[in-house]
Amino acid sequence: MMSMAMEEEELLGLFEVMEALLDDPEWSQAHPQPCTETPWPGVECEVSTDDPQNPIFHITKIHIGPDIVSPPCKSSAYISKSLIKLSYLKTLSIFNCFVDSPVTLPSTLFGSFSSLEHLALQSNPTLNGELPSSLAEVSSLRVLSLSQNSFHGKIPRKIGSLPCLEQLDLSYNNFSGQIPLEIGGLKSLTILDISFNGIEGNLPHSLGQLKQLQKMDLSSNRLDGRIPFDLGMLKRLVLLDLSHNFIVGPIPQSLSDLENLEYLIMDDNPIKARIPFFIGSLLKLKSVSFSRCGLVGPIPNSFSALKNLSALSLDNNSLTGQVPSNLGLLPNLDQLNISNNMLYGVLELNGDFIAKLGERLDVRGNNELCISDLQNKNNISSYLEIPSCMSMRTINGTSIAQGPLEDPAGIKPSWYQSSINSSSSWLDQQLILFTLALNFILTSFNLFSSH
């Protein structure tokens, strides 16, 4: 009896949905009892407990994807309105199915679902149009994953009224407009990913209301303005990715409260400010990336407190000062990129650290940075593509890249050349410097004697 116990209207709805998706016109004949004798990997059922004497099966999951090889999606696949007949459906996931013919979501489709918890429509390049506002009526929805499609238009304001939503992934689409203020109403949200769209405007302060949030990825959009102070209220945040936008600095002090933050990614933003000193108080940080942000000022010594840090990228900025030697003492640091800045002085990272990182250590493009002769064993200066300090000179305690020596007396000796080859021996250079000094002393003595 249990093998046949299924409502006819629901079974018919399933057949119509599968016929609209799959390239197999005989699917219904091959699976007349999809919950029992003739199952299919993408369909799951549950038994209703309303009447133990007369159990009834209900369709609770439909999954279409490349992990189920046969039958494949047909070229004219679409989403049938017969989905509304599957009123017990909890999960609908369709991956890589709509790839040939344009498909849109029926505007009134989702308002009738009272059980749907998981909606995942991903990697469907011809799935387009705007998101229907009826999605906001599915109050049971916990996961809404619409990544890698061709949706466009604005993010519906009503989406902020989903009380149970835990994951919202709209990445890799063509959404535009601003992040709606109403998004702060998603009190259960743990993952927010709107990356790789055309979202613009300021980050709304209401993002600070997402107290359960653990991942926020807003990268690769057109967001501008400053980071709102309210983001410091996201105490559970583990990942914050705001890279590839137009966000400006300074970075607010409130972010020092993100005590669980492990990944801070800010690449390609015109921040044009200093690296905040408080970054050393975010002790769980594993990866920090500020490449191409127009950063100025020194690398703060507070990085030395980040014992869990494994990757640090500060390249292509305008950072000045010396490289903190304690970076080389961080036990887990395995990637360090400080190339193309204005750093100077002796690179005082220990040899073991340099050897451990190998090519994952990049210090190139800092014209006033050198490595000491004691450190320069096994030709490390050549390996790092920075000069040995032996080929550099010092003015007022600051190491300067090798260049023509200034003549303090205004007269260059006849044997002086405009540049000293970096391969000159230490003794040769010392002799030149001694001769210059002696000549200066003798000149000064003669001038004194003549008076």
Secondary structure, DSSP 8 states (H G I E B T S, - for coil): -TTT-B-HHHHHHHHHHHHHHBS-TTHHHH-SSTTTTS--TTEEEEE--S-TTS--EEEEEEEESTTS-SS-B-TT----GGGGG-TT--EEEEES--SSS-EE--TTSGGG-SS--EEEEES-TTEEE---GGGGG-TT--EEE--SSEEEEE--GGGGG-TT--EEE--SSEEES---GGGGG-TT--EEE--SS--EEE--GGGGG-TT--EEE--SSEEEEE--GGGGG-TT--EEE--SSEEES---GGGGG-TT--EEE--S----SB--GGGGG-TT--EEE-TTS--EE---GGGGG-TT--EEE--SSEEEE---GGGGG-TT--EEE--SSEEEEE----HHHHHHHGGGEE-TT-TEEEB-TTT-GGGHHHHHT--BGGG-EEETTEEE-S-----TTS---TT--S---TT--HHHHHHHHHHHHHHHHHHHHHHHHH-
